[in-house]
Amino acid sequence: MSTYIKKTVDNRLRILYNRIGIVYLLSETGNKKRIEGKRNTEKEKNLVSNHPAQHRSLIHMVYTAVLAAALCVCSIVSVTIGDVPITLQTFAVCTAAALLGCKSGAACVLVYVLLGAVGLPVFAGMTGGVGILCGCTGGYIIGFIFTAIIVGFAAEKFDRSLPALLISMSLGVLVCYAFGTPWFMFVTKYDFATSLGFCVTPFIAFDAIKIVLSAVIVNRLSKIIKL
């Protein structure tokens, strides 16, 4: 009888141990799955968190290319009012720099300058080539790069507020004048007053209008488009 009871107890204990072992294995498997699930979730979160940065960088590249093309078009289009040929170069430079910011804005204008330097007819009057950059008005074209840096920096720093845009665009255009006029004087050998009469005075009023239009447009667009 005692032998039978002992065997019965041993069998029950063996069954209990087996069940405990199965439960342990199941719990370990569940823990491993939960850990793997957490790791996969973290990887997915990392991918999702990295995606906006890549997406934003791609958008910046696209906008830079589009605005560089727009700058080329605006430079080609010319309207003569009286004896003064008016282009939309200043408007396009200020708008591109304010929308893109300092680095991308300067890169946009630099792409435009390089396209013209290699011979594409993207400068005013559908001209192009190194000869134009080295000519009497080349200083103003190079000066647009500094305009873009000033406008883009202020746009980023002051969140594209209308007063900041108006002030920075005006300052940027003045820097362009300050860079281009001595260049014009050096190439043409004209004095300062004559150079201002050719290159600055006739364009001031039109540039002021273009600055106001650009500042208002950028201020409105910045509330819709986030770059």
DOGUDREN-704938 format. One record per residue (C-alpha): residue number from 1; x, y, z. Coordinates in nm, 3 decimals, decimal comma. Example, Ala and Ser with C-alpha at 12.3 -4.5 7.8 and 13.67 -1.06 7.14 Angstrom:
REM residues 2
+-----+---------+---------+---------+
! pos !      xx !      yy !      zz !
+-----+---------+---------+---------+
!   1 !   1,230 !  -0,450 !   0,780 !
!   2 !   1,367 !  -0,106 !   0,714 !
+-----+---------+---------+---------+
***
This chain:
REM residues 227
+-----+---------+---------+---------+
! pos !      xx !      yy !      zz !
+-----+---------+---------+---------+
!   1 !   0,000 !   0,000 !   0,000 !
!   2 !   0,280 !   0,235 !   0,094 !
!   3 !   0,454 !   0,153 !  -0,233 !
!   4 !   0,141 !   0,242 !  -0,426 !
!   5 !   0,104 !   0,571 !  -0,241 !
!   6 !   0,469 !   0,652 !  -0,302 !
!   7 !   0,436 !   0,586 !  -0,676 !
!   8 !   0,120 !   0,794 !  -0,689 !
!   9 !   0,289 !   1,085 !  -0,513 !
!  10 !   0,593 !   1,056 !  -0,741 !
!  11 !   0,370 !   1,061 !  -1,049 !
!  12 !   0,178 !   1,362 !  -0,920 !
!  13 !   0,502 !   1,546 !  -0,843 !
!  14 !   0,641 !   1,457 !  -1,185 !
!  15 !   0,326 !   1,589 !  -1,351 !
!  16 !   0,344 !   1,904 !  -1,138 !
!  17 !   0,710 !   1,959 !  -1,226 !
!  18 !   0,632 !   1,915 !  -1,596 !
!  19 !   0,351 !   2,167 !  -1,576 !
!  20 !   0,573 !   2,413 !  -1,393 !
!  21 !   0,839 !   2,364 !  -1,660 !
!  22 !   0,587 !   2,424 !  -1,938 !
!  23 !   0,458 !   2,739 !  -1,767 !
!  24 !   0,817 !   2,861 !  -1,723 !
!  25 !   0,898 !   2,799 !  -2,088 !
!  26 !   0,581 !   2,975 !  -2,195 !
!  27 !   0,658 !   3,272 !  -1,972 !
!  28 !   1,016 !   3,292 !  -2,104 !
!  29 !   0,887 !   3,277 !  -2,462 !
!  30 !   0,637 !   3,550 !  -2,381 !
!  31 !   0,908 !   3,767 !  -2,226 !
!  32 !   1,131 !   3,721 !  -2,531 !
!  33 !   0,844 !   3,816 !  -2,761 !
!  34 !   0,765 !   4,122 !  -2,549 !
!  35 !   1,131 !   4,228 !  -2,554 !
!  36 !   1,151 !   4,178 !  -2,931 !
!  37 !   0,825 !   4,367 !  -2,968 !
!  38 !   0,964 !   4,660 !  -2,766 !
!  39 !   1,283 !   4,659 !  -2,974 !
!  40 !   1,084 !   4,659 !  -3,296 !
!  41 !   0,867 !   4,941 !  -3,163 !
!  42 !   1,178 !   5,143 !  -3,073 !
!  43 !   1,321 !   5,084 !  -3,419 !
!  44 !   0,996 !   5,198 !  -3,578 !
!  45 !   0,994 !   5,506 !  -3,357 !
!  46 !   1,351 !   5,584 !  -3,458 !
!  47 !   1,263 !   5,546 !  -3,825 !
!  48 !   0,959 !   5,768 !  -3,783 !
!  49 !   1,154 !   6,028 !  -3,587 !
!  50 !   1,431 !   6,037 !  -3,848 !
!  51 !   1,194 !   6,056 !  -4,142 !
!  52 !   1,079 !   6,420 !  -4,091 !
!  53 !   1,440 !   6,543 !  -4,098 !
!  54 !   1,508 !   6,360 !  -4,424 !
!  55 !   1,176 !   6,477 !  -4,563 !
!  56 !   1,250 !   6,836 !  -4,466 !
!  57 !   1,595 !   6,820 !  -4,625 !
!  58 !   1,444 !   6,691 !  -4,948 !
!  59 !   1,182 !   6,968 !  -4,946 !
!  60 !   1,458 !   7,226 !  -4,896 !
!  61 !   1,649 !   7,090 !  -5,197 !
!  62 !   1,336 !   7,097 !  -5,414 !
!  63 !   1,245 !   7,452 !  -5,310 !
!  64 !   1,605 !   7,567 !  -5,364 !
!  65 !   1,604 !   7,430 !  -5,719 !
!  66 !   1,259 !   7,572 !  -5,796 !
!  67 !   1,346 !   7,919 !  -5,663 !
!  68 !   1,679 !   7,917 !  -5,849 !
!  69 !   1,484 !   7,851 !  -6,169 !
!  70 !   1,238 !   8,127 !  -6,075 !
!  71 !   1,532 !   8,365 !  -6,021 !
!  72 !   1,659 !   8,283 !  -6,371 !
!  73 !   1,317 !   8,360 !  -6,520 !
!  74 !   1,276 !   8,682 !  -6,320 !
!  75 !   1,617 !   8,802 !  -6,437 !
!  76 !   1,534 !   8,740 !  -6,802 !
!  77 !   1,201 !   8,924 !  -6,792 !
!  78 !   1,270 !   9,294 !  -6,840 !
!  79 !   1,041 !   9,594 !  -6,869 !
!  80 !   1,177 !   9,931 !  -6,975 !
!  81 !   1,018 !  10,228 !  -6,800 !
!  82 !   1,148 !  10,547 !  -6,957 !
!  83 !   1,518 !  10,479 !  -7,004 !
!  84 !   1,542 !  10,237 !  -6,711 !
!  85 !   1,528 !   9,859 !  -6,774 !
!  86 !   1,347 !   9,695 !  -6,482 !
!  87 !   1,387 !   9,326 !  -6,397 !
!  88 !   1,257 !   9,119 !  -6,106 !
!  89 !   1,603 !   9,011 !  -5,993 !
!  90 !   1,588 !   9,197 !  -5,663 !
!  91 !   1,238 !   9,068 !  -5,593 !
!  92 !   1,338 !   8,707 !  -5,668 !
!  93 !   1,660 !   8,721 !  -5,463 !
!  94 !   1,487 !   8,868 !  -5,157 !
!  95 !   1,192 !   8,629 !  -5,181 !
!  96 !   1,409 !   8,318 !  -5,225 !
!  97 !   1,643 !   8,411 !  -4,940 !
!  98 !   1,361 !   8,498 !  -4,700 !
!  99 !   1,177 !   8,173 !  -4,770 !
! 100 !   1,479 !   7,942 !  -4,768 !
! 101 !   1,687 !   8,098 !  -4,494 !
! 102 !   2,052 !   8,196 !  -4,487 !
! 103 !   2,234 !   7,884 !  -4,614 !
! 104 !   1,979 !   7,760 !  -4,866 !
! 105 !   1,902 !   8,114 !  -4,984 !
! 106 !   2,268 !   8,187 !  -5,049 !
! 107 !   2,302 !   7,848 !  -5,222 !
! 108 !   2,005 !   7,932 !  -5,444 !
! 109 !   2,161 !   8,260 !  -5,557 !
! 110 !   2,502 !   8,095 !  -5,597 !
! 111 !   2,347 !   7,833 !  -5,828 !
! 112 !   2,199 !   8,117 !  -6,033 !
! 113 !   2,536 !   8,294 !  -6,055 !
! 114 !   2,715 !   7,973 !  -6,155 !
! 115 !   2,457 !   7,896 !  -6,423 !
! 116 !   2,518 !   8,238 !  -6,572 !
! 117 !   2,895 !   8,203 !  -6,538 !
! 118 !   2,900 !   7,884 !  -6,747 !
! 119 !   2,722 !   8,064 !  -7,028 !
! 120 !   2,350 !   8,008 !  -6,979 !
! 121 !   2,153 !   8,324 !  -7,068 !
! 122 !   2,008 !   8,382 !  -6,720 !
! 123 !   2,138 !   8,730 !  -6,650 !
! 124 !   1,946 !   9,047 !  -6,736 !
! 125 !   1,881 !   9,084 !  -7,108 !
! 126 !   1,924 !   8,707 !  -7,158 !
! 127 !   2,300 !   8,731 !  -7,128 !
! 128 !   2,550 !   8,498 !  -6,966 !
! 129 !   2,914 !   8,406 !  -6,938 !
! 130 !   3,215 !   8,503 !  -6,731 !
! 131 !   3,246 !   8,821 !  -6,935 !
! 132 !   2,924 !   8,953 !  -6,781 !
! 133 !   3,047 !   8,880 !  -6,429 !
! 134 !   3,374 !   9,056 !  -6,504 !
! 135 !   3,193 !   9,342 !  -6,676 !
! 136 !   3,065 !   9,667 !  -6,532 !
! 137 !   2,751 !   9,519 !  -6,375 !
! 138 !   2,912 !   9,198 !  -6,249 !
! 139 !   2,955 !   9,342 !  -5,901 !
! 140 !   2,580 !   9,374 !  -5,858 !
! 141 !   2,530 !   9,010 !  -5,957 !
! 142 !   2,791 !   8,896 !  -5,704 !
! 143 !   2,637 !   9,134 !  -5,452 !
! 144 !   2,312 !   8,939 !  -5,467 !
! 145 !   2,486 !   8,659 !  -5,274 !
! 146 !   2,548 !   8,895 !  -4,982 !
! 147 !   2,191 !   9,020 !  -5,009 !
! 148 !   2,068 !   8,662 !  -4,977 !
! 149 !   2,285 !   8,599 !  -4,671 !
! 150 !   2,158 !   8,910 !  -4,491 !
! 151 !   1,792 !   8,853 !  -4,578 !
! 152 !   1,804 !   8,480 !  -4,503 !
! 153 !   1,973 !   8,531 !  -4,167 !
! 154 !   1,721 !   8,793 !  -4,056 !
! 155 !   1,429 !   8,581 !  -4,178 !
! 156 !   1,544 !   8,289 !  -3,961 !
! 157 !   1,635 !   8,506 !  -3,663 !
! 158 !   1,311 !   8,707 !  -3,649 !
! 159 !   1,067 !   8,442 !  -3,775 !
! 160 !   0,991 !   8,627 !  -4,099 !
! 161 !   0,805 !   8,913 !  -3,934 !
! 162 !   0,709 !   9,193 !  -4,171 !
! 163 !   0,922 !   9,469 !  -4,010 !
! 164 !   1,228 !   9,241 !  -3,999 !
! 165 !   1,180 !   9,145 !  -4,364 !
! 166 !   1,145 !   9,507 !  -4,477 !
! 167 !   1,455 !   9,617 !  -4,284 !
! 168 !   1,672 !   9,319 !  -4,384 !
! 169 !   1,573 !   9,338 !  -4,752 !
! 170 !   1,647 !   9,711 !  -4,761 !
! 171 !   1,983 !   9,651 !  -4,593 !
! 172 !   2,058 !   9,363 !  -4,829 !
! 173 !   1,988 !   9,573 !  -5,138 !
! 174 !   2,203 !   9,857 !  -4,999 !
! 175 !   2,490 !   9,610 !  -4,951 !
! 176 !   2,442 !   9,499 !  -5,310 !
! 177 !   2,465 !   9,863 !  -5,421 !
! 178 !   2,772 !   9,913 !  -5,201 !
! 179 !   2,943 !   9,610 !  -5,356 !
! 180 !   2,841 !   9,670 !  -5,717 !
! 181 !   2,896 !  10,045 !  -5,750 !
! 182 !   3,272 !  10,046 !  -5,675 !
! 183 !   3,303 !   9,753 !  -5,917 !
! 184 !   3,123 !   9,958 !  -6,183 !
! 185 !   3,352 !  10,254 !  -6,111 !
! 186 !   3,664 !  10,038 !  -6,140 !
! 187 !   3,561 !   9,890 !  -6,476 !
! 188 !   3,419 !  10,205 !  -6,638 !
! 189 !   3,649 !  10,461 !  -6,472 !
! 190 !   3,346 !  10,680 !  -6,401 !
! 191 !   3,334 !  10,895 !  -6,089 !
! 192 !   3,107 !  10,819 !  -5,795 !
! 193 !   2,825 !  11,060 !  -5,886 !
! 194 !   2,810 !  10,941 !  -6,247 !
! 195 !   2,809 !  10,577 !  -6,136 !
! 196 !   2,521 !  10,641 !  -5,896 !
! 197 !   2,333 !  10,814 !  -6,176 !
! 198 !   2,371 !  10,509 !  -6,400 !
! 199 !   2,331 !  10,221 !  -6,157 !
! 200 !   2,157 !  10,329 !  -5,838 !
! 201 !   1,940 !  10,639 !  -5,853 !
! 202 !   1,709 !  10,523 !  -6,138 !
! 203 !   1,640 !  10,191 !  -5,962 !
! 204 !   1,579 !  10,300 !  -5,601 !
! 205 !   1,203 !  10,359 !  -5,630 !
! 206 !   1,142 !  10,035 !  -5,822 !
! 207 !   1,359 !   9,834 !  -5,582 !
! 208 !   1,161 !   9,978 !  -5,290 !
! 209 !   0,836 !   9,857 !  -5,448 !
! 210 !   0,986 !   9,511 !  -5,509 !
! 211 !   1,107 !   9,493 !  -5,148 !
! 212 !   0,761 !   9,574 !  -5,011 !
! 213 !   0,595 !   9,317 !  -5,240 !
! 214 !   0,851 !   9,051 !  -5,151 !
! 215 !   0,823 !   9,115 !  -4,776 !
! 216 !   0,442 !   9,097 !  -4,778 !
! 217 !   0,437 !   8,780 !  -4,989 !
! 218 !   0,698 !   8,603 !  -4,775 !
! 219 !   0,524 !   8,706 !  -4,453 !
! 220 !   0,196 !   8,556 !  -4,579 !
! 221 !   0,355 !   8,243 !  -4,724 !
! 222 !   0,555 !   8,173 !  -4,408 !
! 223 !   0,227 !   8,113 !  -4,225 !
! 224 !   0,132 !   7,847 !  -4,480 !
! 225 !   0,465 !   7,695 !  -4,588 !
! 226 !   0,705 !   7,582 !  -4,316 !
! 227 !   1,063 !   7,531 !  -4,438 !
+-----+---------+---------+---------+
***
